[in-house]
Amino acid sequence: MLPSIQSIAIAGLGNVGSQLAQAFSDAGIPVKELYSRNKELTRSWADKLHTKAVDSLSNISSDICIVCVSDSAVEEVISQLPVTIKTAYTSGSIQLQDLSRSGQIGVFYPLQTFTKGRKVNLFEVPFLIEAENPDFAKQLFDLAWKISRKVMYMDSEERRKVHLAAVFVNNFVNHQLYIAEQLASQYDFDKSLLYPLLEETVRKAMEQGAFSSQTGPARRNDLNVIQAQEAMLSGAAKEIYQVLTKSIISTYNDQL
């Protein structure tokens, strides 16, 4: 029988690392060691979880180290870990084959947005797992299953495609919400007026698909409204409005 992972180290205590550390601790999985460049933050989390703060990656001795740092820092952090330590990283865009490491390495990617101070229910978050070694992949799967019920194997190429779609769902949508908030401030109305619309938009797209859910002036190719709204905008907001309007009209052109 394949042994389970008994002790975990977390390298990086930002939005993702802090959430995982807390989730593992809550699930009764020993978080043996914590590391981050912010020593004060590391000590604070170590005290909170009654565990050990380490000041050097080379001193980590847990069964596995989960690397929760920015994409640009992943390879540097991994290179400083002992080669005997199994390692997994939480990035969705870095391909496994692009990293050079002699020891066992895998992917432990939670498909969710994380923000400091905002707790996420990881039980509903998909975890995408990959490792070249099948036994290590199974260990990562079993570890994720202890904090989530949506765990699946996915290779780097497929994960890269999912991550791309996620950028549209999360990052680009959020930026458009920011523009809407700026318009609310500019025109002096309460942004909460838009919340029921936002909730129904997302709910409807999830239930019946985004294509059949599209409404609005671009969907109808209502040029009078489109031109009037463009005149109210400037700068990047106007450019985004024009690009999205063109895309919507093109998508439904044969149905107008």
N, C-alpha and C positions, 0 to 999 in steps of 0.2 A: 504494500500500500504506500502511495506517495505521501511523504510527510508534509504536513501543513506548515505554513510560515508561522513561527512562534514569536518573533520579535521584529519590530519595525523601527527604522529611522526615517525621519522626514528632513529633507534638505530643502530649505526655503519655506518661510512662514508668512507668505503673502496671502492673497485671497484664497488660493487653492489649498496651499499647504496647511494653513490654520484650520480650514474646514475639515480636511481629511484627518488631521491629528485629533481633533475633537470627536469626529465620527468614529474613528478606531477606538479611542478611549471609551466612548459611550457604549460601544459594542463589546467591550471587555477584551479587546485585542491589545496586548502590551505595546505601547509606544516607548521603546527603550531609550531612544536618543533623538534630540532635536538639534538642528543646525540652521543658522542663517547668518548673514553678514552683520545684521543688527544684533549685537550681543545682548543689549538690554531687552529687546523683544524676545530673544531666545530664552533668557532667564525667566522672563515673565510667563511664557508658555510652559516652560519646564516646571515652574512652581505650581501653575494651574493644574497641570496633568500629573504632578508628582513623579516626574521623570528627570532624565539627565540632559543638561545642556552641554554640547561638545563645542570646542572652539576651533577644531580642525577636522576637515572631511576625512583626512587620513586616519583619524582615531575611531571612526565608526566601526562597530563590530556586530551590528544586528544581523539577522538573517537576510534582510532586504533593506535597501535604501530607496525610498520613493523621492525622486527629484522633482520639486515643484517650483521651478524658476522660469524666468522668461525664456523664450525660444533661443535668443541669442546667447544665453548663458548655459544652456543645457550641456553642451559638449565639454565646456571648461569645467563645470562642476563634476561631471561623470569622470573626467580624466584624473581628478584628485582623489577619487574613492579607491580603497584597496581593491585589487582585482579579484579577491576572493569573495567580495560582497556582491550578491545578486542586486541588480539595479533595474528600476523602472522609472520612466518619466511620464509626465502628465500632458505633454503637448499633443495637439491634434494635427499639426502641420509638418512636424519633423518625421522623415521617413527612417525606419529602423536601420536600413542598410547604409544610410548616410553617416552613421556614427561608428567610430572605430573604438572597439573595446574587446579585450581578450576574454573577459569574464562573461557571465550570463547577463543579458540585457533584454528588457521588454518594455511594453507600453501599457500604461494604466491611465487611460484617458476618460475623464468624466465630461460628458457632453452637456455642459451647462455653463451659464455665466455666473461668476462669483464676484461679490463686492464686499469690501471690508466692513465688518459690523453687521452684515445681513446674513442670517443663517439660512441655509438651503436644506430642504429635506432630501438628502441623498438617496433615500430609499426609492424615490421615483426618478432618479437620474440615470440615464444610460451610461454604462461603463464599457468602453471599447478596449479589448485586450489583444495584445500581440506579443509573441516572442518566438525566436527561431527554435529554441528548445521546447518541444511539446510538453515535457514535464513542468518546465517553468511556466509555460503558458497556462497550464491547468492550475498551478499554485496561485497565479495571479487572478485567474477566474474565481477560484474558491475564496480568495481574500476579498475580492470585490463583492461577491455574493453575501458576505457577512454585513455589508452596509448598504446594499442595493438589491433590488429584485429585477433589474433590467441590465443584465450583463451579457455581452456577446463577444465572440472572436471576430476581429476584423483586421485585414492586412493594411499595410501602409498606404497603398494606392487607393483602396476603398475609403480609408479613413480621411485621406486628403480630399476626396470628393465630398464626403460628409461635412468636413470642416469648411469647405468653400460654401456649401449651401447654408451652413450655420451662420456664416458671416452675413449673408443676406437676411436671414431670419432675425438675428440678434443685433449685430452692429449697425447695419444700415437702417433697419427699422427704428432703432433707438435714436439714431442721428436725426431721422425725420421727425421723431417726437420732440427732439430738442428744438428743431426749427419751428414746430407748432407752438411750443412753449414760448419761444421768442416772439412769435406773432401775437400770442395772447398778451404778452407784456407790452408789445408795441401798440396794440389796439385796445389795451386796458380792459380785458375781460378775464374772468376766472378760468384758468386752464382746466379745472375739474369739470367744466362743462363738456369737455371732450372725452372724459373717461368712459361713460356708458357707450359711446361710439367706438372707442378703442376696444373695449371688452367684447362687444358684439362682432366687430370686424374679425378679431382673432378667433372667437368661438365659431363663427360661421365658416371661416376658412378651414378650420380643423374638422368641422362636421361634414361639409359638402365640397371641399376643395376650393383653392384660391381662384381657379379659372372661372368657375361658375358663380363665384361670389362677387366678382368685380362690378362695381357701380361707379357713378360719377360722370362728370362732364367729358372726360377723355374716353370713357367707355361708350358714351353716346355720340362722340365726336361733335360736341356742342361748341363750335368755334367762338360764338359770342361770349360765352362764359369763360372759356379758356383765355381769350384775349384780354378780357376784363381782369381776370385774376393775375395774369402775367404782368399787367400794368401796375399791380399793387406790390410787386416784388422787385428786388434788386440783388445784385451780387450772386453769391453761391446759391442762395435759396431759389432765385429765378432760374439759374442754370439747371438745378436739380428738378424743378417743376417742369421745365421744357423737356429734359431727357426722359423723365418718367411718363409724361404725357405722350411723347412720340412713341415710346415703347408700348404703352397701353393701346393706342390707336392702331399700331402695327399688329399687335396680338389679335385684335378683334376686327380687323379690317374687312374680312370676308363676311362678317355678321352684321355690319352696319347697314 
